């Protein structure tokens, strides 16, 4: 189990409902962000400095009103109680990570910035959150055709080395999670409630111990279902992923709203499944975003080239954001053919057709395609943004 720092303890005391504190309510995310900024801009520098400070000292040093300063003092006095509760959770295999910690989910911090929850309770190896992941979202009442699509896609993604991230709900979510583990891959599940109930299940505990699964929740481990928590956790699935697949959606509900929010915020590209059966939400998403490079139709087929699909989205990302080009050798013929090759790769032409278009042999085309892929990977590594840490 991880060691809880004083910064993390202070964050948890002020922002969580892990123990009942009837005197004062926990700080909301908006309130915590404001206080965290005040702390960072003060001589305190970190949440741990709040311990053993009087209300008057905090009013003077952080420019707080008396009500807020008193609220902090009262909540920080419960440290002993919350540490006992954390010991109980640790015995069940549940730990906590806060925004004050270096191993807080970095993709969420990078994309959500101050919308990132102040803390997550989790069970599993948190280091695995650095894996490249594909998100899978869809209806709880998805039909068998949708579930079979989910199993096939997840199997291909797992075999290519991607983790699978979903939300633990019935239907598409749990099918994706189970198939990832069955395929020898890794599953990440952001839960909206009942984390403690999940980790008490024998099979789930086994999967966590075998390093095949990590469960996370931004609400307390014993918290029961609340609709707003279910809606909030949708963004964690998207932001944890490299891209997310919308398997089956209606025109209302969590899957629909989550996809619309991601499209608006442009967190990650999404692939919307095309199907023979009428999926109103899928159809509406594709029609409304026919010219949006972040939204792609995904046809049902026997096997998927996941890296190839991501490559298309990454080209769009590079073009749209006018990524800075590295210095090139003017005598390298690849530099002349690269723009045309990218266009051909995005046009769904066959390998033979690309060879004919460029009038070169198959071996040369293979060499150039590999160079394109390697250059893309290098650019993605070099341009990754790490958000300035706000605990």
C-alpha positions, 0 to 999 in steps of 0.5 A: 500500500502507498504511504500517505503524505501529509499533503495527501492527508490534508487534501483528503480531510478537506475534500472527502466524505470518508468520515462523517463531519457533521459540523462542516461540509467537505470542500467542493472541487470548485472551492478546493481549487480556489483554496489550493491556488491561495495556498500555492501562491502563499508562503505555505506552498502546500496543503500540509502547512495548514496543520496546526495553524490557527484560524487567525493565522490562515485568515492573515496568511491566505486572506480567508474569511473567518468561516472558511478558516474555521472550517479548515481547522475543524476538518483537519482535527479529524486526522486520527479518525480518517487514518483509522478508516484508511487502515480498514480500507487498506486491509481490503486492498483499497488505497487513495491517491490525491492531486498532491501525489506524483502518481495521480492519473496523469492523462486526467490531470493533463486533459481535465486540468482543474476539473480533475477530482481532488482524489481517487480511491483505487484498488490495483497497481496505479503504475498501470495507469500510464499504459496507452488505453482504448475506451469502450462506452455503450448502453447498459442494455446493448444487444448481443450484436453490440456485445459481440462487437465489443468482444472482438474489438477489445480482443484485437486492442488487447493483442496490440498491447492496449489497456481497456478503460470502461466504467464497470456498468452492465452491458458494454462496460463489463463486457469490455472489462472481462474480455480485456482480462480474458485476452491476457490484457489489462482493464481500467475501470472508473466506477461511479459507486460501490468500490468496496463492494467490488473489491470484496468479490473473489474473482475481482480480487483475483484479477487485481492480484494478478495485475490484470485490473485496476478499479478507481472511484472519485467517491468514497468506497461505500458510496451508493449510486448517484446519477450525477456521479455516474455522469461525472465518471464518463469524462474519466473514461475518455480522458484516460484513453488514447481514443474511445469507441462508442459501441451503442448509444441512444439519444439520451443518457450517460453514453450520449451525454458523455460522447457529446461532452468529449466532442465539445471539449476535444479531449480524445478522438472517438470512433462511433460504431456503424451497425446494421441495426438502427442505433439512434445515438450512433447515427445522430453522432455521426450525422452531426459530426460528419466534418469533425476530424475527432469523430470517425465512423467505425465499420463492423469487421472481423479484425481491427488494426487499432494502431492504424485507426489511431494513426489516422486520428493522430495525423488529423491532430498533427495537421490541425494543431500545426505541429512544429516540424523537425529539421529535415535532410533536404536530400532525403527523398522521403521528405518529398513523398511523405505528404502524398504518402500520408494522404494515400494512407488516409484514403483507405487505398490498398497497399498495391494501389499506393505502390501504383500511385507512387510508382515504387515497389512494395518494399520501398512503400513498406519502409516509408510507411514504417518511417511515418509511424515511427515519426508519429510516435516520436512526436507524440512523446516529445509534445506531451504536455504535463499540466502544472500540478495544482494539489 
